[in-house]
């Protein structure tokens, strides 16, 4: 076996290195920029609230003569009041079926 010699300078350097690596990182001041994450979370929440999902109780029925699609929901459809003459689109699995007939849609009956 061979002996290893350690000088005082080696010990002092080792203690200094340990102190530097164990030091905590200084706190950063809070970021004062635009809160992107909060903005998008709020936008998604509002979009979900104004885009209600409806579960169908039966198969849709299409009337060729009226060119109208009739759907029956399991629960009452929330009241929809389009503002400024904007149409309310109805989607199914990401595909737009048409515009909601807000005058004839009542209760569980959805008219597109």
N, C-alpha and C positions, 0 to 999 in steps of 0.2 A: 504494500500500500504506500502511496505517496502522500505526503502532507501538502495541504493547500494553505497558502498564507494569504490573509486578507488584511489590507492596510486600513487605517482609520479613514483615509480619503475615500476608499471604496464603500465603506459603511456609510459615511456621510452622504455620498452621491446616491446610494441606494435609498436612504431615508428621504432625501429630497425628491427623488423620482416617485416614491410611494405617496408623498404628500401632494405632489402635482397631479398624479393620476386619480387620487381619491377625492380631490377637490370637486365640489359641485359646480355645475355650469351656472353662470350668473343668469338671473331672471331677465327675460326680454320684456321690454315695455309692450303693452297691448297694441295690437295692430289697429290702426284707426282708419283703414280703407273701407271700401264698400263690402258689406257682409254678404258675399255671394251665396254661401251655404244657406243662410237664413232666408235670403230672397227666394231661392229655388224651392226650399221646403214649403214656404208660405204659398208660392205660386201653385205647386202641386196640390196642396191641401185645398185651396180655393177651387181649382179645376175639378177635383174629385167631388166637392160639395155641389158644384153647379152642373155636374154631369152624372146624374143618378143612374145607377144600374137597375135594370128591371129583369126579373126572372119570369119567363113565359109559363103560363099554366097549360097552354095547348098549342097545337101547330098553327102557324100563321095562315090566314085565308086571304087570297088575292082576288079582287073583283075586277075582271077584265073590262067590263062595261064602264065602271067608274074610274078605272086605273088607280085603285086604292088598295092598300094593304091593311088588313085588320089583324091586330094582335090582342091577346088577352093576357094580362099580367097576373101573377099570383097575389099581389098586393096593390092597393091603390097607387096610381102614379102621382108623384108630387105635382102640385100646380106649377105650370110653366107660364110665365108672362113675358113673351119676347118684347124687348124694348126697341123703339125706333124702327119697327117693321122688320127686324131681323128674323130670319127663319131659324127654327130649332131643328138641327139635323138629328136623324136617328141612325145609329150604327149597329151592326151585328157582326161580331168577330172582326172588328176593324174595318168593315166595308159599309159605306153609307147606303142605306136603303132608300132614303128620301127625307122629306121634311115632315115634321110633326104637324098634324092638323089640330091646332090648339083649341079650335071651337068645338070639334066633335070628340076630342079625347077627354074622357071623364071616368073617374073611378079606376076600374081595372081595364077598361077598353082604351086601346091605343090605336089611333088612326094615322096612317102615314100616306 
